[in-house]
Amino acid sequence: MNFNMIKNLARKNVNNLVPYQSARRLGGKGHIWLNANEFPISVHFELSQKTMNRYPECQPKLMIARYADYANLNSDQILASRGADEAIELIMKTFCEPGKDFILFCPPTYGMYKVSAEIIGINYRIVPTINNWQLNIQSIAENLNHVKVIYICRPNNPTGNLIPLNDIYNLLEITASKVLLVVDEAYIEFCIQSTLVKLLKNHKHLIILRTLSKAFALAGLRCGFILADNKVINLLLKVITPYPVAIPVSDIATQALSKENIILMQNNVKQLNINKVWLFTQLTLCNCVKEVFTSESNYILVRFENSAKVFKYLWNKGIILRDQDKNLGLEKCLRISVGTRQECEHVITALQDL
Ligand SMILES: *Cc1c(COP(=O)(O)O)cnc(C)c1O
């Protein structure tokens, strides 16, 4: 075989795929990274486990127990994965028949729902949001044919808004006993009073996604959690890889979930939310800014008069933001992760020169 023809061996889905444009893949030579919604300060950990000749537990008990404690659930309602990204995919692999079933999501929203469906070969149906990113519940209700899973991001990435609780109740009602509702709470620590964890008890078709990548400042660790009814968890356990949680991952995650470190995280979140208010106010005063959208999360979506110019100007100054211009309904928008106060000040100073 001529090895240049290797593409002929790849699946059609893969040849047609536009891969997820992660912030890391997009690159840039910055000193101020505000494009991946990472936490701006690092927490220091030491490995306590020194030997690794043995395989890890599939679901390390102490880590799971601590997360359960943190989330006010039982251990049998928790599943750990390699980040929420693996969780998104694991749910599709477990519940959707390739080539037959559909997932549904409501753009503009997190890009991995679509990319994962395309890779696995599951159909997707799009019901765009209306009136600045509210769910079109009626259209969702009319489009549930062959849909197995709905993905809702709350607070939503990249817009920062929070779908109202009433819409969630409506969704739970129209999906009951036929469709799974996945609520991605990757950013919930920034508005923790809005978590839907309490609804798990009476809504067995609700699944909540969590991660240590954002508020816990552990994006490099790759650790996420699925919160759901034990029957759902048991099905997912049949499909997950044999050893999804490496020993160093559970070691550090277990430490991050200690009582003291959770309090530390909560204090860091408070400080970041203060920075967010400051950044929001300052952005509204910049001449190049057209509109600033309120955010319940650790990033702010901003519409500029000329976003391409702003993006490039800041990029050249080493301040890396996330361009959302090509995202449905987000023309001329950039997303700015809230950094340290100093980083926020650099952004504003640069924008004032424009
Ligand atoms: C960052 C992010 C994720 C991915 O989290 P990981 O745990 O790092 O894989 C999932 N969902 C949303 C909405 C995110 O923004």
The ligand as an SDF file (V2000), in Angstrom:
LIG
                    3D

 15 15  0  0  0  0  0  0  0  0999 V2000
  -13.5540   23.2170   30.3860 C   0  0  0  0  0  0  0  0  0  0  0  0
  -14.8480   22.5850   30.1190 C   0  0  0  0  0  0  0  0  0  0  0  0
  -15.0040   21.1960   30.1460 C   0  0  0  0  0  0  0  0  0  0  0  0
  -13.8510   20.2600   30.1820 C   0  0  0  0  0  0  0  0  0  0  0  0
  -13.3830   20.0270   31.4160 O   0  0  0  0  0  0  0  0  0  0  0  0
  -12.1990   19.0060   31.6450 P   0  0  0  0  0  0  0  0  0  0  0  0
  -12.5550   18.4330   32.9550 O   0  0  0  0  0  0  0  0  0  0  0  0
  -10.9550   19.8330   31.6750 O   0  0  0  0  0  0  0  0  0  0  0  0
  -12.2000   17.9960   30.5440 O   0  0  0  0  0  0  0  0  0  0  0  0
  -16.2780   20.6710   30.0180 C   0  0  0  0  0  0  0  0  0  0  0  0
  -17.3360   21.4680   29.8320 N   0  0  0  0  0  0  0  0  0  0  0  0
  -17.2050   22.7970   29.7650 C   0  0  0  0  0  0  0  0  0  0  0  0
  -18.4000   23.6340   29.5530 C   0  0  0  0  0  0  0  0  0  0  0  0
  -15.9680   23.3940   29.8800 C   0  0  0  0  0  0  0  0  0  0  0  0
  -15.8300   24.7110   29.7400 O   0  0  0  0  0  0  0  0  0  0  0  0
  1  2  1  0
  2  3  1  0
  2 14  2  0
  3  4  1  0
  3 10  2  0
  4  5  1  0
  5  6  1  0
  6  7  2  0
  6  8  1  0
  6  9  1  0
 10 11  1  0
 11 12  2  0
 12 13  1  0
 12 14  1  0
 14 15  1  0
M  END
$$$$
